[in-house]
Amino acid sequence: MAPFIRHRKVRFEDCDPAGIVFYPNYILMLHRHFEDWFADGLGASLGTMNLNRKIGFPIKHLTVDFQRPSRLEDELEWSLTVIATRASSITLAITAQCNKETRIKAELIVVAVNLSRQPLSPCITPEDISIQLQNFADQAT
């Protein structure tokens, strides 16, 4: 049981004129980390889930704490941990650090939804995904 970790350098496109990360871009980075986790950590890309399996995982709730600014060319270590799972939802903690200093902390809840039905409605998280979630579960749970 370990967090899913990836490193990403802050690019010019991520920053505002002051040279610090423009806060909406943190959300884009956070979502990219979530997508990478699905593909590389859980073994099923969101594209495969959406297009082939007709199951989506939209964010239902997102709380973000911007703790310190990040600057152009900072190397951010993104970390994702599963906090809780329910039949159709997953609660995640995502942080970004630079030199062991936390820059952003987020907690999000994603819900498995059946994309074949309108309106969209929750569905049971597929078993293969549920099994893989345990590899990233917070050891305190």
ChimeraX commands (.cxc) that place a marker at each C-alpha (Angstrom):
marker #1 position 0.00,0.00,0.00 radius 0.5
marker #1 position 1.67,3.13,-1.21 radius 0.5
marker #1 position 0.67,6.45,-2.71 radius 0.5
marker #1 position 0.76,6.93,-6.48 radius 0.5
marker #1 position 3.61,9.40,-7.08 radius 0.5
marker #1 position 4.69,11.28,-10.18 radius 0.5
marker #1 position 6.97,14.27,-10.69 radius 0.5
marker #1 position 6.08,17.21,-12.90 radius 0.5
marker #1 position 8.04,20.35,-13.58 radius 0.5
marker #1 position 6.14,23.65,-13.51 radius 0.5
marker #1 position 6.15,24.99,-17.05 radius 0.5
marker #1 position 5.89,28.48,-18.45 radius 0.5
marker #1 position 2.31,27.78,-19.55 radius 0.5
marker #1 position 1.35,27.01,-15.92 radius 0.5
marker #1 position 2.36,30.43,-14.61 radius 0.5
marker #1 position 0.90,33.90,-14.44 radius 0.5
marker #1 position 2.94,37.03,-15.30 radius 0.5
marker #1 position 4.45,36.97,-11.78 radius 0.5
marker #1 position 6.01,33.58,-12.53 radius 0.5
marker #1 position 3.90,31.61,-10.05 radius 0.5
marker #1 position 1.40,28.86,-10.83 radius 0.5
marker #1 position -1.96,30.35,-11.76 radius 0.5
marker #1 position -4.32,28.59,-9.34 radius 0.5
marker #1 position -6.69,27.07,-11.97 radius 0.5
marker #1 position -3.65,25.36,-13.48 radius 0.5
marker #1 position -3.12,23.49,-10.21 radius 0.5
marker #1 position -6.55,21.94,-10.81 radius 0.5
marker #1 position -5.50,20.88,-14.30 radius 0.5
marker #1 position -2.30,19.36,-12.88 radius 0.5
marker #1 position -4.32,17.62,-10.18 radius 0.5
marker #1 position -6.67,16.14,-12.78 radius 0.5
marker #1 position -3.74,15.02,-14.94 radius 0.5
marker #1 position -2.34,13.20,-11.92 radius 0.5
marker #1 position -5.74,11.58,-11.34 radius 0.5
marker #1 position -5.82,10.47,-15.02 radius 0.5
marker #1 position -2.27,9.09,-14.82 radius 0.5
marker #1 position -3.24,7.16,-11.68 radius 0.5
marker #1 position -6.17,5.57,-13.45 radius 0.5
marker #1 position -4.06,4.53,-16.44 radius 0.5
marker #1 position -0.78,3.61,-14.75 radius 0.5
marker #1 position -1.92,2.79,-11.23 radius 0.5
marker #1 position -5.27,1.10,-11.80 radius 0.5
marker #1 position -4.49,-0.25,-15.26 radius 0.5
marker #1 position -7.46,1.27,-17.09 radius 0.5
marker #1 position -7.27,4.70,-18.69 radius 0.5
marker #1 position -10.21,7.05,-18.32 radius 0.5
marker #1 position -10.51,6.96,-22.11 radius 0.5
marker #1 position -10.96,3.19,-22.01 radius 0.5
marker #1 position -13.40,3.48,-19.14 radius 0.5
marker #1 position -15.44,6.20,-20.85 radius 0.5
marker #1 position -15.39,5.03,-24.46 radius 0.5
marker #1 position -15.22,1.25,-24.21 radius 0.5
marker #1 position -16.73,0.42,-20.84 radius 0.5
marker #1 position -19.17,3.37,-20.70 radius 0.5
marker #1 position -18.27,4.18,-17.10 radius 0.5
marker #1 position -17.15,7.64,-16.04 radius 0.5
marker #1 position -15.61,8.92,-12.83 radius 0.5
marker #1 position -16.58,12.60,-12.56 radius 0.5
marker #1 position -15.60,14.64,-9.54 radius 0.5
marker #1 position -18.53,15.12,-7.18 radius 0.5
marker #1 position -16.69,17.12,-4.53 radius 0.5
marker #1 position -13.35,18.94,-4.49 radius 0.5
marker #1 position -11.69,20.76,-1.62 radius 0.5
marker #1 position -8.36,22.47,-2.26 radius 0.5
marker #1 position -5.96,24.17,0.12 radius 0.5
marker #1 position -3.33,26.27,-1.63 radius 0.5
marker #1 position -0.54,26.33,0.95 radius 0.5
marker #1 position 2.47,27.86,-0.84 radius 0.5
marker #1 position 3.08,29.23,-4.32 radius 0.5
marker #1 position 5.01,27.24,-6.88 radius 0.5
marker #1 position 7.25,28.92,-9.39 radius 0.5
marker #1 position 8.43,28.33,-12.91 radius 0.5
marker #1 position 10.62,25.21,-13.14 radius 0.5
marker #1 position 9.83,23.96,-9.62 radius 0.5
marker #1 position 9.75,20.17,-9.58 radius 0.5
marker #1 position 6.46,19.13,-7.99 radius 0.5
marker #1 position 5.99,15.69,-6.49 radius 0.5
marker #1 position 2.32,14.75,-6.89 radius 0.5
marker #1 position 1.00,12.08,-4.54 radius 0.5
marker #1 position -2.41,10.35,-4.57 radius 0.5
marker #1 position -3.81,8.17,-1.80 radius 0.5
marker #1 position -7.20,6.45,-1.51 radius 0.5
marker #1 position -8.87,7.60,1.71 radius 0.5
marker #1 position -12.17,5.73,1.45 radius 0.5
marker #1 position -14.20,3.63,-0.93 radius 0.5
marker #1 position -17.90,3.01,-1.16 radius 0.5
marker #1 position -19.93,1.03,-3.67 radius 0.5
marker #1 position -19.95,3.85,-6.24 radius 0.5
marker #1 position -17.54,6.47,-4.88 radius 0.5
marker #1 position -13.86,6.90,-4.12 radius 0.5
marker #1 position -12.43,9.55,-1.80 radius 0.5
marker #1 position -8.89,10.61,-2.66 radius 0.5
marker #1 position -6.20,12.81,-1.13 radius 0.5
marker #1 position -3.84,14.49,-3.57 radius 0.5
marker #1 position -0.88,16.63,-2.60 radius 0.5
marker #1 position 1.91,18.38,-4.44 radius 0.5
marker #1 position 5.21,19.08,-2.73 radius 0.5
marker #1 position 8.46,20.72,-3.71 radius 0.5
marker #1 position 11.54,20.07,-1.60 radius 0.5
marker #1 position 9.30,18.48,1.05 radius 0.5
marker #1 position 7.23,21.68,1.30 radius 0.5
marker #1 position 3.53,21.16,0.64 radius 0.5
marker #1 position 2.27,23.46,-2.08 radius 0.5
marker #1 position -1.28,22.17,-2.52 radius 0.5
marker #1 position -3.53,19.69,-0.68 radius 0.5
marker #1 position -6.78,18.43,-2.13 radius 0.5
marker #1 position -9.48,15.99,-1.21 radius 0.5
marker #1 position -11.87,14.82,-3.88 radius 0.5
marker #1 position -14.72,12.42,-4.23 radius 0.5
marker #1 position -15.26,10.77,-7.60 radius 0.5
marker #1 position -18.37,8.79,-8.42 radius 0.5
marker #1 position -18.66,5.89,-10.85 radius 0.5
marker #1 position -21.45,6.69,-13.30 radius 0.5
marker #1 position -23.08,4.71,-16.09 radius 0.5
marker #1 position -22.50,6.79,-19.23 radius 0.5
marker #1 position -25.08,4.78,-21.19 radius 0.5
marker #1 position -27.99,6.13,-19.17 radius 0.5
marker #1 position -29.50,9.59,-19.20 radius 0.5
marker #1 position -29.60,11.25,-16.84 radius 0.5
marker #1 position -26.25,10.04,-15.59 radius 0.5
marker #1 position -26.61,7.93,-12.48 radius 0.5
marker #1 position -24.18,6.29,-10.07 radius 0.5
marker #1 position -23.21,2.68,-10.64 radius 0.5
marker #1 position -21.12,0.16,-8.76 radius 0.5
marker #1 position -17.37,0.66,-9.21 radius 0.5
marker #1 position -16.18,-2.19,-11.44 radius 0.5
marker #1 position -14.62,-5.07,-9.52 radius 0.5
marker #1 position -11.25,-4.88,-11.31 radius 0.5
marker #1 position -10.94,-1.21,-10.33 radius 0.5
marker #1 position -12.08,-1.87,-6.74 radius 0.5
marker #1 position -9.40,-4.52,-6.34 radius 0.5
marker #1 position -6.67,-2.17,-7.61 radius 0.5
marker #1 position -7.82,0.63,-5.28 radius 0.5
marker #1 position -6.48,-1.30,-2.32 radius 0.5
marker #1 position -2.92,-0.80,-3.62 radius 0.5
marker #1 position -3.27,2.92,-2.94 radius 0.5
marker #1 position -5.33,2.84,0.26 radius 0.5
marker #1 position -4.25,5.00,3.15 radius 0.5
marker #1 position -2.63,2.66,5.66 radius 0.5
marker #1 position -4.49,4.41,8.47 radius 0.5
marker #1 position -7.86,3.20,7.12 radius 0.5
marker link #1:1,2 radius 0.2
marker link #1:2,3 radius 0.2
marker link #1:3,4 radius 0.2
marker link #1:4,5 radius 0.2
marker link #1:5,6 radius 0.2
marker link #1:6,7 radius 0.2
marker link #1:7,8 radius 0.2
marker link #1:8,9 radius 0.2
marker link #1:9,10 radius 0.2
marker link #1:10,11 radius 0.2
marker link #1:11,12 radius 0.2
marker link #1:12,13 radius 0.2
marker link #1:13,14 radius 0.2
marker link #1:14,15 radius 0.2
marker link #1:15,16 radius 0.2
marker link #1:16,17 radius 0.2
marker link #1:17,18 radius 0.2
marker link #1:18,19 radius 0.2
marker link #1:19,20 radius 0.2
marker link #1:20,21 radius 0.2
marker link #1:21,22 radius 0.2
marker link #1:22,23 radius 0.2
marker link #1:23,24 radius 0.2
marker link #1:24,25 radius 0.2
marker link #1:25,26 radius 0.2
marker link #1:26,27 radius 0.2
marker link #1:27,28 radius 0.2
marker link #1:28,29 radius 0.2
marker link #1:29,30 radius 0.2
marker link #1:30,31 radius 0.2
marker link #1:31,32 radius 0.2
marker link #1:32,33 radius 0.2
marker link #1:33,34 radius 0.2
marker link #1:34,35 radius 0.2
marker link #1:35,36 radius 0.2
marker link #1:36,37 radius 0.2
marker link #1:37,38 radius 0.2
marker link #1:38,39 radius 0.2
marker link #1:39,40 radius 0.2
marker link #1:40,41 radius 0.2
marker link #1:41,42 radius 0.2
marker link #1:42,43 radius 0.2
marker link #1:43,44 radius 0.2
marker link #1:44,45 radius 0.2
marker link #1:45,46 radius 0.2
marker link #1:46,47 radius 0.2
marker link #1:47,48 radius 0.2
marker link #1:48,49 radius 0.2
marker link #1:49,50 radius 0.2
marker link #1:50,51 radius 0.2
marker link #1:51,52 radius 0.2
marker link #1:52,53 radius 0.2
marker link #1:53,54 radius 0.2
marker link #1:54,55 radius 0.2
marker link #1:55,56 radius 0.2
marker link #1:56,57 radius 0.2
marker link #1:57,58 radius 0.2
marker link #1:58,59 radius 0.2
marker link #1:59,60 radius 0.2
marker link #1:60,61 radius 0.2
marker link #1:61,62 radius 0.2
marker link #1:62,63 radius 0.2
marker link #1:63,64 radius 0.2
marker link #1:64,65 radius 0.2
marker link #1:65,66 radius 0.2
marker link #1:66,67 radius 0.2
marker link #1:67,68 radius 0.2
marker link #1:68,69 radius 0.2
marker link #1:69,70 radius 0.2
marker link #1:70,71 radius 0.2
marker link #1:71,72 radius 0.2
marker link #1:72,73 radius 0.2
marker link #1:73,74 radius 0.2
marker link #1:74,75 radius 0.2
marker link #1:75,76 radius 0.2
marker link #1:76,77 radius 0.2
marker link #1:77,78 radius 0.2
marker link #1:78,79 radius 0.2
marker link #1:79,80 radius 0.2
marker link #1:80,81 radius 0.2
marker link #1:81,82 radius 0.2
marker link #1:82,83 radius 0.2
marker link #1:83,84 radius 0.2
marker link #1:84,85 radius 0.2
marker link #1:85,86 radius 0.2
marker link #1:86,87 radius 0.2
marker link #1:87,88 radius 0.2
marker link #1:88,89 radius 0.2
marker link #1:89,90 radius 0.2
marker link #1:90,91 radius 0.2
marker link #1:91,92 radius 0.2
marker link #1:92,93 radius 0.2
marker link #1:93,94 radius 0.2
marker link #1:94,95 radius 0.2
marker link #1:95,96 radius 0.2
marker link #1:96,97 radius 0.2
marker link #1:97,98 radius 0.2
marker link #1:98,99 radius 0.2
marker link #1:99,100 radius 0.2
marker link #1:100,101 radius 0.2
marker link #1:101,102 radius 0.2
marker link #1:102,103 radius 0.2
marker link #1:103,104 radius 0.2
marker link #1:104,105 radius 0.2
marker link #1:105,106 radius 0.2
marker link #1:106,107 radius 0.2
marker link #1:107,108 radius 0.2
marker link #1:108,109 radius 0.2
marker link #1:109,110 radius 0.2
marker link #1:110,111 radius 0.2
marker link #1:111,112 radius 0.2
marker link #1:112,113 radius 0.2
marker link #1:113,114 radius 0.2
marker link #1:114,115 radius 0.2
marker link #1:115,116 radius 0.2
marker link #1:116,117 radius 0.2
marker link #1:117,118 radius 0.2
marker link #1:118,119 radius 0.2
marker link #1:119,120 radius 0.2
marker link #1:120,121 radius 0.2
marker link #1:121,122 radius 0.2
marker link #1:122,123 radius 0.2
marker link #1:123,124 radius 0.2
marker link #1:124,125 radius 0.2
marker link #1:125,126 radius 0.2
marker link #1:126,127 radius 0.2
marker link #1:127,128 radius 0.2
marker link #1:128,129 radius 0.2
marker link #1:129,130 radius 0.2
marker link #1:130,131 radius 0.2
marker link #1:131,132 radius 0.2
marker link #1:132,133 radius 0.2
marker link #1:133,134 radius 0.2
marker link #1:134,135 radius 0.2
marker link #1:135,136 radius 0.2
marker link #1:136,137 radius 0.2
marker link #1:137,138 radius 0.2
marker link #1:138,139 radius 0.2
marker link #1:139,140 radius 0.2
marker link #1:140,141 radius 0.2
view
